[in-house]
């Protein structure tokens, strides 16, 4: 069973990844200033979360979330080879 600290780090990582995606969306639509401010806020959130869970746990949580998003831990083959 996953402990509470890891759960909290993973939840924070999900929110941070979503925020990064929003920043990319803003930037893609010409809202550079908003994207820059959002990224700065996400950096501050990372500092706050790192104070509550150690930086290594947060880094592992970020890796876990991105792996889940992209299916890196899946036993399926690359999506380009599936029909």
N, C-alpha and C positions, 0 to 999 in steps of 0.2 A: 504494500500500500504506500502511496506517495505521502510524504509528510506535509504538514500545513505550510511550512516555509517554502517548499518547492511549489506547492499549489499557488501560493501568493505570488511567487516570482513568475510563474507561468501566466497567471492572470494579468499581471503587470506587463509582461512581454506581449501578450495579445493586444492590449490597449496601445502599447508603443508601436507595434507593427502597423496597426490600423491608422495611427496618427501619421506614421511615415508615408503610408499610402495616400492619405488625404493631402499631405504636403506635396507629393508628386502630382496629384490631380490638380491642385491649385497652381503649381508651377506650369503644368502643361496647358493651362488655360489663361496664362498671362498674369497670374496673381502672385508674382515673385515675392513681394513684400509680405503678404500673408503667409506664404510657404516658409519664408525665412523666420518669421515670428513663431510659427508652429514648430519648426525644427528646434528653435531655441528653447521653447517650452518643453519639448520632449527631452532635450538634454538636461534640463533642470529636474524633470520627473525622474530621469535615470539616476541622477545624483541622490534624490530623495529616497527612491526605492533601494538604491545601493546601501543607504544608511540603515535600512530596515532588514534587508537580506544582503548578504555579502555580494560583492561585485562578481565573483566567480559563479555564484548561484544564479544571478541575473543573466550572465553570459550564457550559461548552460540552458536557462529557460528560453532565451532568445533563439538559441540554436534549435531547441526542441520545437518551438512554435514555427520557425521557418521550415524545418524538416516536415512538420505536419502539413503546412500549407502547400508545399511542393511535392509531397508524397515521397520524400527521400528515403523513408524507412520502409516503404512498401516493397513487397516481393514481386510486384508487377513489373513488366518491362517498360522501357521508355514509351511515353504516350505516342511518339511518332511511329512506333512499330505495332501499335494496337490498331485493330480494325473495328 
